[in-house]
Structures are given as structure tokens and as C-alpha cells.
Amino acid sequence: MFIEFGQKELGLKLLLPARLQKKIHNHVEKYFPKESGGIFLGHYADEGKIAIIDSIVIPKLFDSSAINFTRRVDDINMIIKKQYEKSNGCIDYIGEWHSHPNCSNNFSEQDYKTMQEISRDANVKITTPILQIVSVYEGLLEDQVYVFHKNKLFPYELYKH
């Protein structure tokens, strides 16, 4: 079962398996009140209009506080490379996710700068990374997903069926 998100202005869709969303939420709750996070591995369909998350990677090494999450790239890059090769180039890095404990799920200036850097990184094959922020406030988790496109973060909306 997928959780579906849409970005009407750009005509984009994101499919996130519910089991992966649950895994993200469990991880976020485990590390609360500190930030935690990871990356999305996935692929695109319909000429890049649909992003499909195939897995998440939770880094083994990261620095975290109540207002910051920084993943170390060594182990992550190896995992991305292995998944890419294993899938014959179909599955690759497509974005990031992290939490905002006791804060909103709006992106911060640092979040924006990180997405901008990723979109310009010659080692990253995509220029439109996805960002999911999970807000944790008074025991409630609220998600907001963005896509970085033409130097701007556009919010996705949750499709309700």
C-alpha cells in the first residue's frame, strides 16, 4: 500500500510505501527529542513525473541535536552505489528525510541550502531532490514533503482516497 502525494503546480506525484513511512516514524520517535533522518532510494516513472520510493536508508553514523541532523556520507554512499549496481541503474538516491522535534514541518534555511547543494552536486544524478520533514510535537507526527525544482522547494499535498 502506498501513501500518495501530489504536486499540482509541477504535475508531479510521489508514492511512498506505508511500511516505509511507519519505519521513518518509528525512527523519529526513537530519537526524539533529537533530530534524526536518512535518505530515500527510489526510481522514476512516467518520464520523471512519478517518484517511487523503494527503500529508506538510516545512516549508522550521524550527528544530532534538538535543532540539527547531519548524516555522514561514507556508509551512505556505499549503500547507494550497491543498490544502484544491484538494480542495473534503476534504483538510486532521490532525496532526504529528517525530523523537526518540537517544531513545525516547514523547511528551515539550512534545509533549503542542503537541497540546493544536493541539486548542484555533480555526483548526484538528479537535480530535483525530495525532502520529507516529520514534525514531532506533543506526541503527534506530521509530515510535509517537498521537491526542489528550479531553486525552489515546492510542497507536495497528501492525496486522500
VEXGU-704633 format. One record per residue (C-alpha): residue in three letters; x, y, z; residue number from 1. Coordinates in steps of 0.05 Angstrom, whole numbers. Each point is the difference from the previous one (the first is absolute). Layout:
BEGIN
<pt><tipa>ALA</tipa><u>X</u><v>Y</v><w>Z</w><zake>NUM</zake></pt>
...
end
This chain:
BEGIN
<pt><tipa>MET</tipa><u>0</u><v>0</v><w>0</w><zake>1</zake></pt>
<pt><tipa>PHE</tipa><u>26</u><v>68</v><w>-20</w><zake>2</zake></pt>
<pt><tipa>ILE</tipa><u>-10</u><v>69</v><w>30</w><zake>3</zake></pt>
<pt><tipa>GLU</tipa><u>-10</u><v>47</v><w>-59</w><zake>4</zake></pt>
<pt><tipa>PHE</tipa><u>23</u><v>72</v><w>-3</w><zake>5</zake></pt>
<pt><tipa>GLY</tipa><u>-12</u><v>49</v><w>-57</w><zake>6</zake></pt>
<pt><tipa>GLN</tipa><u>32</u><v>65</v><w>-21</w><zake>7</zake></pt>
<pt><tipa>LYS</tipa><u>-53</u><v>32</v><w>-45</w><zake>8</zake></pt>
<pt><tipa>GLU</tipa><u>40</u><v>60</v><w>-23</w><zake>9</zake></pt>
<pt><tipa>LEU</tipa><u>55</u><v>-44</v><w>-29</w><zake>10</zake></pt>
<pt><tipa>GLY</tipa><u>-44</u><v>-59</v><w>-17</w><zake>11</zake></pt>
<pt><tipa>LEU</tipa><u>40</u><v>-48</v><w>43</w><zake>12</zake></pt>
<pt><tipa>LYS</tipa><u>-20</u><v>-60</v><w>43</w><zake>13</zake></pt>
<pt><tipa>LEU</tipa><u>37</u><v>-36</v><w>55</w><zake>14</zake></pt>
<pt><tipa>LEU</tipa><u>-14</u><v>-71</v><w>24</w><zake>15</zake></pt>
<pt><tipa>LEU</tipa><u>25</u><v>-19</v><w>69</w><zake>16</zake></pt>
<pt><tipa>PRO</tipa><u>-13</u><v>-70</v><w>25</w><zake>17</zake></pt>
<pt><tipa>ALA</tipa><u>-39</u><v>3</v><w>66</w><zake>18</zake></pt>
<pt><tipa>ARG</tipa><u>48</u><v>-50</v><w>32</w><zake>19</zake></pt>
<pt><tipa>LEU</tipa><u>58</u><v>48</v><w>-14</w><zake>20</zake></pt>
<pt><tipa>GLN</tipa><u>-39</u><v>58</v><w>28</w><zake>21</zake></pt>
<pt><tipa>LYS</tipa><u>-11</u><v>-41</v><w>64</w><zake>22</zake></pt>
<pt><tipa>LYS</tipa><u>74</u><v>-16</v><w>3</w><zake>23</zake></pt>
<pt><tipa>ILE</tipa><u>17</u><v>75</v><w>-6</w><zake>24</zake></pt>
<pt><tipa>HIS</tipa><u>-50</u><v>17</v><w>55</w><zake>25</zake></pt>
<pt><tipa>ASN</tipa><u>28</u><v>-54</v><w>46</w><zake>26</zake></pt>
<pt><tipa>HIS</tipa><u>70</u><v>25</v><w>-11</w><zake>27</zake></pt>
<pt><tipa>VAL</tipa><u>-20</u><v>72</v><w>13</w><zake>28</zake></pt>
<pt><tipa>GLU</tipa><u>-36</u><v>-19</v><w>65</w><zake>29</zake></pt>
<pt><tipa>LYS</tipa><u>60</u><v>-41</v><w>23</w><zake>30</zake></pt>
<pt><tipa>TYR</tipa><u>48</u><v>60</v><w>-5</w><zake>31</zake></pt>
<pt><tipa>PHE</tipa><u>-48</u><v>53</v><w>25</w><zake>32</zake></pt>
<pt><tipa>PRO</tipa><u>15</u><v>54</v><w>26</w><zake>33</zake></pt>
<pt><tipa>LYS</tipa><u>59</u><v>0</v><w>-47</w><zake>34</zake></pt>
<pt><tipa>GLU</tipa><u>-4</u><v>6</v><w>-76</w><zake>35</zake></pt>
<pt><tipa>SER</tipa><u>9</u><v>-64</v><w>-40</w><zake>36</zake></pt>
<pt><tipa>GLY</tipa><u>-3</u><v>-16</v><w>-73</w><zake>37</zake></pt>
<pt><tipa>GLY</tipa><u>23</u><v>-38</v><w>-61</w><zake>38</zake></pt>
<pt><tipa>ILE</tipa><u>-6</u><v>-4</v><w>-75</w><zake>39</zake></pt>
<pt><tipa>PHE</tipa><u>-49</u><v>-26</v><w>-51</w><zake>40</zake></pt>
<pt><tipa>LEU</tipa><u>19</u><v>-49</v><w>-54</w><zake>41</zake></pt>
<pt><tipa>GLY</tipa><u>-48</u><v>-8</v><w>-58</w><zake>42</zake></pt>
<pt><tipa>HIS</tipa><u>-15</u><v>8</v><w>-73</w><zake>43</zake></pt>
<pt><tipa>TYR</tipa><u>-41</u><v>42</v><w>-47</w><zake>44</zake></pt>
<pt><tipa>ALA</tipa><u>-57</u><v>-19</v><w>-46</w><zake>45</zake></pt>
<pt><tipa>ASP</tipa><u>-42</u><v>36</v><w>-52</w><zake>46</zake></pt>
<pt><tipa>GLU</tipa><u>59</u><v>40</v><w>-28</w><zake>47</zake></pt>
<pt><tipa>GLY</tipa><u>20</u><v>25</v><w>69</w><zake>48</zake></pt>
<pt><tipa>LYS</tipa><u>-69</u><v>22</v><w>21</w><zake>49</zake></pt>
<pt><tipa>ILE</tipa><u>-8</u><v>-54</v><w>53</w><zake>50</zake></pt>
<pt><tipa>ALA</tipa><u>52</u><v>-12</v><w>54</w><zake>51</zake></pt>
<pt><tipa>ILE</tipa><u>-5</u><v>-68</v><w>33</w><zake>52</zake></pt>
<pt><tipa>ILE</tipa><u>36</u><v>-13</v><w>65</w><zake>53</zake></pt>
<pt><tipa>ASP</tipa><u>28</u><v>-70</v><w>2</w><zake>54</zake></pt>
<pt><tipa>SER</tipa><u>37</u><v>2</v><w>66</w><zake>55</zake></pt>
<pt><tipa>ILE</tipa><u>28</u><v>46</v><w>53</w><zake>56</zake></pt>
<pt><tipa>VAL</tipa><u>70</u><v>0</v><w>28</w><zake>57</zake></pt>
<pt><tipa>ILE</tipa><u>13</u><v>19</v><w>72</w><zake>58</zake></pt>
<pt><tipa>PRO</tipa><u>73</u><v>19</v><w>9</w><zake>59</zake></pt>
<pt><tipa>LYS</tipa><u>41</u><v>-36</v><w>51</w><zake>60</zake></pt>
<pt><tipa>LEU</tipa><u>41</u><v>63</v><w>13</w><zake>61</zake></pt>
<pt><tipa>PHE</tipa><u>-32</u><v>68</v><w>11</w><zake>62</zake></pt>
<pt><tipa>ASP</tipa><u>3</u><v>61</v><w>45</w><zake>63</zake></pt>
<pt><tipa>SER</tipa><u>-64</u><v>22</v><w>32</w><zake>64</zake></pt>
<pt><tipa>SER</tipa><u>-29</u><v>51</v><w>47</w><zake>65</zake></pt>
<pt><tipa>ALA</tipa><u>-68</u><v>31</v><w>13</w><zake>66</zake></pt>
<pt><tipa>ILE</tipa><u>10</u><v>47</v><w>-59</w><zake>67</zake></pt>
<pt><tipa>ASN</tipa><u>48</u><v>-35</v><w>-47</w><zake>68</zake></pt>
<pt><tipa>PHE</tipa><u>11</u><v>-65</v><w>-37</w><zake>69</zake></pt>
<pt><tipa>THR</tipa><u>62</u><v>-14</v><w>-40</w><zake>70</zake></pt>
<pt><tipa>ARG</tipa><u>11</u><v>-68</v><w>-32</w><zake>71</zake></pt>
<pt><tipa>ARG</tipa><u>69</u><v>-24</v><w>-17</w><zake>72</zake></pt>
<pt><tipa>VAL</tipa><u>5</u><v>-21</v><w>-72</w><zake>73</zake></pt>
<pt><tipa>ASP</tipa><u>51</u><v>-56</v><w>0</w><zake>74</zake></pt>
<pt><tipa>ASP</tipa><u>-46</u><v>-59</v><w>16</w><zake>75</zake></pt>
<pt><tipa>ILE</tipa><u>-59</u><v>32</v><w>-37</w><zake>76</zake></pt>
<pt><tipa>ASN</tipa><u>39</u><v>8</v><w>-65</w><zake>77</zake></pt>
<pt><tipa>MET</tipa><u>20</u><v>-73</v><w>2</w><zake>78</zake></pt>
<pt><tipa>ILE</tipa><u>-72</u><v>-22</v><w>10</w><zake>79</zake></pt>
<pt><tipa>ILE</tipa><u>-24</u><v>45</v><w>-57</w><zake>80</zake></pt>
<pt><tipa>LYS</tipa><u>53</u><v>-28</v><w>-46</w><zake>81</zake></pt>
<pt><tipa>LYS</tipa><u>-17</u><v>-72</v><w>17</w><zake>82</zake></pt>
<pt><tipa>GLN</tipa><u>-75</u><v>11</v><w>-11</w><zake>83</zake></pt>
<pt><tipa>TYR</tipa><u>13</u><v>36</v><w>-66</w><zake>84</zake></pt>
<pt><tipa>GLU</tipa><u>43</u><v>-58</v><w>-25</w><zake>85</zake></pt>
<pt><tipa>LYS</tipa><u>-47</u><v>-54</v><w>26</w><zake>86</zake></pt>
<pt><tipa>SER</tipa><u>-59</u><v>32</v><w>-36</w><zake>87</zake></pt>
<pt><tipa>ASN</tipa><u>39</u><v>11</v><w>-65</w><zake>88</zake></pt>
<pt><tipa>GLY</tipa><u>-5</u><v>75</v><w>9</w><zake>89</zake></pt>
<pt><tipa>CYS</tipa><u>-75</u><v>3</v><w>15</w><zake>90</zake></pt>
<pt><tipa>ILE</tipa><u>2</u><v>15</v><w>75</w><zake>91</zake></pt>
<pt><tipa>ASP</tipa><u>40</u><v>61</v><w>23</w><zake>92</zake></pt>
<pt><tipa>TYR</tipa><u>1</u><v>57</v><w>50</w><zake>93</zake></pt>
<pt><tipa>ILE</tipa><u>-61</u><v>44</v><w>-8</w><zake>94</zake></pt>
<pt><tipa>GLY</tipa><u>-5</u><v>39</v><w>65</w><zake>95</zake></pt>
<pt><tipa>GLU</tipa><u>5</u><v>11</v><w>74</w><zake>96</zake></pt>
<pt><tipa>TRP</tipa><u>-44</u><v>-4</v><w>62</w><zake>97</zake></pt>
<pt><tipa>HIS</tipa><u>10</u><v>25</v><w>70</w><zake>98</zake></pt>
<pt><tipa>SER</tipa><u>-38</u><v>22</v><w>61</w><zake>99</zake></pt>
<pt><tipa>HIS</tipa><u>-14</u><v>67</v><w>33</w><zake>100</zake></pt>
<pt><tipa>PRO</tipa><u>-12</u><v>-15</v><w>74</w><zake>101</zake></pt>
<pt><tipa>ASN</tipa><u>-46</u><v>50</v><w>35</w><zake>102</zake></pt>
<pt><tipa>CYS</tipa><u>-2</u><v>41</v><w>-64</w><zake>103</zake></pt>
<pt><tipa>SER</tipa><u>-40</u><v>7</v><w>-64</w><zake>104</zake></pt>
<pt><tipa>ASN</tipa><u>8</u><v>-41</v><w>-62</w><zake>105</zake></pt>
<pt><tipa>ASN</tipa><u>18</u><v>61</v><w>-40</w><zake>106</zake></pt>
<pt><tipa>PHE</tipa><u>69</u><v>-1</v><w>-31</w><zake>107</zake></pt>
<pt><tipa>SER</tipa><u>55</u><v>41</v><w>33</w><zake>108</zake></pt>
<pt><tipa>GLU</tipa><u>52</u><v>43</v><w>-34</w><zake>109</zake></pt>
<pt><tipa>GLN</tipa><u>50</u><v>-56</v><w>11</w><zake>110</zake></pt>
<pt><tipa>ASP</tipa><u>-48</u><v>-50</v><w>-31</w><zake>111</zake></pt>
<pt><tipa>TYR</tipa><u>-6</u><v>45</v><w>-61</w><zake>112</zake></pt>
<pt><tipa>LYS</tipa><u>76</u><v>8</v><w>-6</w><zake>113</zake></pt>
<pt><tipa>THR</tipa><u>10</u><v>-75</v><w>6</w><zake>114</zake></pt>
<pt><tipa>MET</tipa><u>-50</u><v>-14</v><w>-56</w><zake>115</zake></pt>
<pt><tipa>GLN</tipa><u>32</u><v>53</v><w>-43</w><zake>116</zake></pt>
<pt><tipa>GLU</tipa><u>69</u><v>-31</v><w>11</w><zake>117</zake></pt>
<pt><tipa>ILE</tipa><u>-26</u><v>-70</v><w>-16</w><zake>118</zake></pt>
<pt><tipa>SER</tipa><u>-34</u><v>25</v><w>-64</w><zake>119</zake></pt>
<pt><tipa>ARG</tipa><u>66</u><v>30</v><w>-23</w><zake>120</zake></pt>
<pt><tipa>ASP</tipa><u>45</u><v>-58</v><w>21</w><zake>121</zake></pt>
<pt><tipa>ALA</tipa><u>33</u><v>-31</v><w>-61</w><zake>122</zake></pt>
<pt><tipa>ASN</tipa><u>1</u><v>-68</v><w>35</w><zake>123</zake></pt>
<pt><tipa>VAL</tipa><u>-76</u><v>-1</v><w>8</w><zake>124</zake></pt>
<pt><tipa>LYS</tipa><u>-38</u><v>-22</v><w>-62</w><zake>125</zake></pt>
<pt><tipa>ILE</tipa><u>-63</u><v>39</v><w>14</w><zake>126</zake></pt>
<pt><tipa>THR</tipa><u>-11</u><v>75</v><w>4</w><zake>127</zake></pt>
<pt><tipa>THR</tipa><u>-68</u><v>-2</v><w>34</w><zake>128</zake></pt>
<pt><tipa>PRO</tipa><u>11</u><v>-34</v><w>68</w><zake>129</zake></pt>
<pt><tipa>ILE</tipa><u>-58</u><v>-16</v><w>45</w><zake>130</zake></pt>
<pt><tipa>LEU</tipa><u>-2</u><v>23</v><w>73</w><zake>131</zake></pt>
<pt><tipa>GLN</tipa><u>-46</u><v>-27</v><w>53</w><zake>132</zake></pt>
<pt><tipa>ILE</tipa><u>-3</u><v>34</v><w>68</w><zake>133</zake></pt>
<pt><tipa>VAL</tipa><u>-35</u><v>-35</v><w>57</w><zake>134</zake></pt>
<pt><tipa>SER</tipa><u>-23</u><v>48</v><w>55</w><zake>135</zake></pt>
<pt><tipa>VAL</tipa><u>-5</u><v>-30</v><w>69</w><zake>136</zake></pt>
<pt><tipa>TYR</tipa><u>-40</u><v>42</v><w>49</w><zake>137</zake></pt>
<pt><tipa>GLU</tipa><u>-36</u><v>-23</v><w>63</w><zake>138</zake></pt>
<pt><tipa>GLY</tipa><u>1</u><v>-72</v><w>-24</w><zake>139</zake></pt>
<pt><tipa>LEU</tipa><u>-29</u><v>15</v><w>-69</w><zake>140</zake></pt>
<pt><tipa>LEU</tipa><u>38</u><v>-12</v><w>-64</w><zake>141</zake></pt>
<pt><tipa>GLU</tipa><u>-15</u><v>42</v><w>-61</w><zake>142</zake></pt>
<pt><tipa>ASP</tipa><u>33</u><v>-9</v><w>-68</w><zake>143</zake></pt>
<pt><tipa>GLN</tipa><u>15</u><v>50</v><w>-54</w><zake>144</zake></pt>
<pt><tipa>VAL</tipa><u>33</u><v>-20</v><w>-64</w><zake>145</zake></pt>
<pt><tipa>TYR</tipa><u>34</u><v>48</v><w>-49</w><zake>146</zake></pt>
<pt><tipa>VAL</tipa><u>35</u><v>-4</v><w>-67</w><zake>147</zake></pt>
<pt><tipa>PHE</tipa><u>57</u><v>47</v><w>-17</w><zake>148</zake></pt>
<pt><tipa>HIS</tipa><u>-12</u><v>27</v><w>-70</w><zake>149</zake></pt>
<pt><tipa>LYS</tipa><u>32</u><v>60</v><w>-34</w><zake>150</zake></pt>
<pt><tipa>ASN</tipa><u>30</u><v>25</v><w>65</w><zake>151</zake></pt>
<pt><tipa>LYS</tipa><u>-65</u><v>-3</v><w>39</w><zake>152</zake></pt>
<pt><tipa>LEU</tipa><u>-31</u><v>-51</v><w>48</w><zake>153</zake></pt>
<pt><tipa>PHE</tipa><u>-71</u><v>-17</v><w>-22</w><zake>154</zake></pt>
<pt><tipa>PRO</tipa><u>-45</u><v>-36</v><w>50</w><zake>155</zake></pt>
<pt><tipa>TYR</tipa><u>-36</u><v>-64</v><w>-17</w><zake>156</zake></pt>
<pt><tipa>GLU</tipa><u>-71</u><v>-11</v><w>23</w><zake>157</zake></pt>
<pt><tipa>LEU</tipa><u>-25</u><v>-66</v><w>29</w><zake>158</zake></pt>
<pt><tipa>TYR</tipa><u>-51</u><v>-32</v><w>-45</w><zake>159</zake></pt>
<pt><tipa>LYS</tipa><u>-60</u><v>-25</v><w>39</w><zake>160</zake></pt>
<pt><tipa>HIS</tipa><u>-37</u><v>-60</v><w>-28</w><zake>161</zake></pt>
end
